[in-house]
Amino acid sequence: MQELITLECTKCKNRNYSSTKNKKKNPDKLELNKFCNTCRKHTPHKEIK
């Protein structure tokens, strides 16, 4: 049940990363601290559709 998700920067709304997750085990939205090339710093990235 692995599904492909896209991660979006919460500051600049740039879609930088893609990842996979198991939606049966983790039904809530994923949020990770990643480096954003546009902001040039580490920012929280949230899962979008």
N, C-alpha and C positions, 0 to 999 in steps of 0.2 A: 504493500500500500504506500510506497514511496511516491510522493508527488513533487513536481518541480515548483518552486516558489521564487518570487523576485523580492529583493530587499531594496527599500527606498530610504534615502537620507531624510531625516525628520527636519533638518534645517533648510536645505536648498531644494528638496523634493526631486533630486536626481536619482535615477534608478541605476545603481552601480553593480550590484551583485546578484547572483542567482544561486540557489541551493536546493537541497531536497529535505523533506521531512515526512515523518509518518503521521498522517492526520488522525489515525485511530488512537495512537498513544498521546499525541499532543494536539488536541483540538483547538487550543487557543492560539492567538497570533504570536509569532516569534519576533523577538527584539534582541538584536546583537549590537555590540559596540564595534564598529568597523571604521577603516580609514576612508574618508571621502576625498577624491581628487579635486573636486570643485571647491570645497571648503578648506582643503589643505590641512585637515586635522581629524582626529578621531571623534565621530559623532554617533549617536544611536541610529540604527537602521531598523525599520519596521517592515514586517511582511505585508505585501499587497497582493492583489489577485493577479 
